[in-house]
Amino acid sequence: MSLRRFVLHFVVLLAVVAMVTAGFWQLHRLDERQHRNAVISDRSEQPSIGLESLIHVGQPLADARNLEYRRVSAVGMFEPEGEVLIRNRTYQSSPGYWVLTPLRLASGALVAVNRGWVPFGVGSGGDRAAYAPPAQTTTVKGLLRATVTASGLQQPDPAAGVLVEMARPDLARLAVQLDGDLLPAYIQMTSQMPAAELDLPLLVAEPELDEGSHLTYAVQWFLFASVAAVGYPLILRRLGRPN
């Protein structure tokens, strides 16, 4: 066998292995997505519970993560002076921010509430009165969500100073600039009472429970691998080349 033929066979074999690997990777992602959906369904279908009956100040972040997606309610006063915008959030493909506002509970503890989304032009240097929270005692209902921190090559938010924007809802960083103890999870608001008088912010949609396109992609990769594995020898035979 000539070196040229050997290299060609090796490249085709490598391509088949890569495509099969990609197919199994998509199946792995599908399994992860199905597990996530099952967790969200199981937790979000449980009855709503008072926030401080479920989580408290000083509770480990791991415990908070195990309670993520539970439906909770909380009563308190919003403190807009502690509000931060979470940048690079989209709504129907439009850029904007999440509005994360501290809610002071009767116990004195604070919980961060994701009140919803505002467009980029409103959040960036805009008038905060356009999406101000109620000024009276408010009952908030929503999903409990875990803190998000920088990972991999992501850059954390600056450790010093008072931030008006953050890259992600990093509760440990937010707590640095708040006057009070912050609970180790935040609420993704689904409703409030009294109801909002303003059009903004728009509520963030609850997590979708679809399985994505992972199965379709897996089937495609396996089909590509099959075509290469079967078609290549047939082409060689038709051209009269020994396999």
Secondary structure by P-SEA (a helix, b strand, c coil): ccaaaaaaaaaaaaaaaaaaaaaaaaaaaaaaaaaaaaaaaaaaacccccccccccccccaaaaaaacccccccbbbbccccbbbbcccccccbbbbbbbbbbbccccbbbbbccbbbccccccccccccccccccbbbbbbbbbbbbbbccccccccccccccccccccaaaaaaacccccccccccccccccccccccccccccccccccaaaaaaaaaaaaaaaaacaaaaaaaaacccc
